[in-house]
């Protein structure tokens, strides 16, 4: 579905596909690093769709799973994805009133930001 572009302009299909993939991931599905990265990226897209629909708890779920799918040393291996996930997590945490998680995410961003611009959202 993702490679064919079937989910690109259809949020409903994307969300349904990610829900199914995430069930598999939660059950301990064994994935290669490339699949984990692709699933994490698609969870970010799903979270953006959920935020656009004001479904912040659903967005939190997608971001949490995306974070779990990040590789070891993800800041070094996939910096932009890590930055995107942690920025979204901080934003969703703020909206949901989870100040401790928001603070943790912002600290994580600030400790790994490569440029001043990358740290702007976190400061």
RAFEN-V84217 format. One record per residue. N is the residue number from 1. PHI is phi in degrees with one decimal (none if undefined). PSI is psi in whole degrees, -180 to 180 (NA if undefined). OMEGA is omega as a letter, one per 20 degrees, with the letter a starting at -180 (NA if undefined). Layout:
n->N phi->PHI psi->PSI omega->OMEGA
n->N phi->PHI psi->PSI omega->OMEGA
This chain:
n->1 phi->none psi->-44 omega->a
n->2 phi->-72.0 psi->-41 omega->a
n->3 phi->-67.2 psi->-35 omega->a
n->4 phi->-77.1 psi->-14 omega->a
n->5 phi->84.9 psi->8 omega->a
n->6 phi->-62.8 psi->-26 omega->a
n->7 phi->-95.5 psi->-7 omega->a
n->8 phi->-56.2 psi->-48 omega->a
n->9 phi->-110.1 psi->17 omega->a
n->10 phi->-130.6 psi->92 omega->a
n->11 phi->-56.6 psi->-36 omega->a
n->12 phi->-62.4 psi->-46 omega->r
n->13 phi->-65.5 psi->-41 omega->r
n->14 phi->-60.9 psi->-46 omega->a
n->15 phi->-64.9 psi->-42 omega->r
n->16 phi->-63.2 psi->-43 omega->r
n->17 phi->-62.9 psi->-44 omega->a
n->18 phi->-67.1 psi->-36 omega->r
n->19 phi->-60.0 psi->-42 omega->r
n->20 phi->-68.2 psi->-44 omega->r
n->21 phi->-62.5 psi->-41 omega->a
n->22 phi->-67.4 psi->-33 omega->r
n->23 phi->-61.2 psi->-45 omega->r
n->24 phi->-63.2 psi->-42 omega->a
n->25 phi->-64.5 psi->-40 omega->r
n->26 phi->-66.0 psi->-29 omega->a
n->27 phi->-83.0 psi->11 omega->r
n->28 phi->88.1 psi->25 omega->r
n->29 phi->-56.1 psi->135 omega->a
n->30 phi->-93.4 psi->118 omega->a
n->31 phi->-123.9 psi->149 omega->r
n->32 phi->-73.7 psi->161 omega->a
n->33 phi->-55.2 psi->-36 omega->r
n->34 phi->-65.0 psi->-43 omega->r
n->35 phi->-64.9 psi->-43 omega->r
n->36 phi->-59.1 psi->-44 omega->r
n->37 phi->-63.8 psi->-43 omega->r
n->38 phi->-65.8 psi->-42 omega->r
n->39 phi->-64.5 psi->-40 omega->r
n->40 phi->-62.3 psi->-44 omega->r
n->41 phi->-61.7 psi->-42 omega->r
n->42 phi->-70.2 psi->-28 omega->r
n->43 phi->-68.2 psi->-34 omega->r
n->44 phi->-63.4 psi->-45 omega->r
n->45 phi->-60.4 psi->-44 omega->r
n->46 phi->-61.8 psi->-40 omega->r
n->47 phi->-63.8 psi->-39 omega->r
n->48 phi->-63.7 psi->-41 omega->r
n->49 phi->-62.1 psi->-43 omega->a
n->50 phi->-64.8 psi->-41 omega->r
n->51 phi->-63.1 psi->-42 omega->r
n->52 phi->-60.7 psi->-28 omega->r
n->53 phi->-93.6 psi->9 omega->a
n->54 phi->58.9 psi->31 omega->r
n->55 phi->-102.5 psi->77 omega->a
n->56 phi->-72.7 psi->-32 omega->r
n->57 phi->-67.8 psi->-39 omega->r
n->58 phi->-66.1 psi->-41 omega->r
n->59 phi->-60.2 psi->-41 omega->r
n->60 phi->-58.1 psi->-42 omega->r
n->61 phi->-62.6 psi->-46 omega->r
n->62 phi->-63.3 psi->-42 omega->a
n->63 phi->-67.5 psi->-41 omega->r
n->64 phi->-59.5 psi->-44 omega->r
n->65 phi->-68.6 psi->-40 omega->r
n->66 phi->-57.6 psi->-41 omega->r
n->67 phi->-64.7 psi->-41 omega->r
n->68 phi->-64.7 psi->-28 omega->a
n->69 phi->-83.4 psi->-11 omega->r
n->70 phi->-62.7 psi->144 omega->a
n->71 phi->-73.3 psi->165 omega->r
n->72 phi->-61.2 psi->142 omega->a
n->73 phi->57.6 psi->39 omega->a
n->74 phi->-62.1 psi->-30 omega->r
n->75 phi->-64.9 psi->-31 omega->r
n->76 phi->-84.7 psi->-37 omega->a
n->77 phi->-86.1 psi->-34 omega->a
n->78 phi->-145.3 psi->70 omega->a
n->79 phi->-58.2 psi->-50 omega->a
n->80 phi->-64.1 psi->-39 omega->r
n->81 phi->-64.8 psi->-44 omega->r
n->82 phi->-60.9 psi->-45 omega->r
n->83 phi->-61.5 psi->-46 omega->a
n->84 phi->-61.4 psi->-47 omega->a
n->85 phi->-63.7 psi->-45 omega->a
n->86 phi->-71.0 psi->-34 omega->r
n->87 phi->-65.1 psi->-45 omega->r
n->88 phi->-65.0 psi->-39 omega->r
n->89 phi->-62.9 psi->-42 omega->r
n->90 phi->-63.3 psi->-43 omega->r
n->91 phi->-63.5 psi->-46 omega->a
n->92 phi->-65.1 psi->-39 omega->r
n->93 phi->-62.1 psi->-40 omega->r
n->94 phi->-62.7 psi->-46 omega->r
n->95 phi->-61.3 psi->-39 omega->a
n->96 phi->-84.2 psi->-3 omega->r
n->97 phi->78.6 psi->18 omega->r
n->98 phi->-92.5 psi->80 omega->a
n->99 phi->-65.9 psi->-37 omega->a
n->100 phi->-65.7 psi->-43 omega->r
n->101 phi->-68.5 psi->-38 omega->r
n->102 phi->-60.0 psi->-46 omega->r
n->103 phi->-62.4 psi->-42 omega->r
n->104 phi->-61.5 psi->-44 omega->a
n->105 phi->-66.1 psi->-42 omega->r
n->106 phi->-65.0 psi->-40 omega->r
n->107 phi->-62.2 psi->-41 omega->r
n->108 phi->-62.1 psi->-44 omega->r
n->109 phi->-63.3 psi->-48 omega->a
n->110 phi->-63.9 psi->-33 omega->a
n->111 phi->-79.2 psi->-14 omega->a
n->112 phi->-119.8 psi->-3 omega->a
n->113 phi->-59.8 psi->133 omega->a
n->114 phi->-89.8 psi->-27 omega->a
n->115 phi->-131.8 psi->163 omega->r
n->116 phi->-60.8 psi->-42 omega->r
n->117 phi->-59.6 psi->-37 omega->r
n->118 phi->-65.6 psi->-27 omega->a
n->119 phi->-89.4 psi->-9 omega->a
n->120 phi->-60.7 psi->-44 omega->a
n->121 phi->-65.1 psi->-30 omega->a
n->122 phi->-84.0 psi->-17 omega->a
n->123 phi->-98.1 psi->NA omega->NA
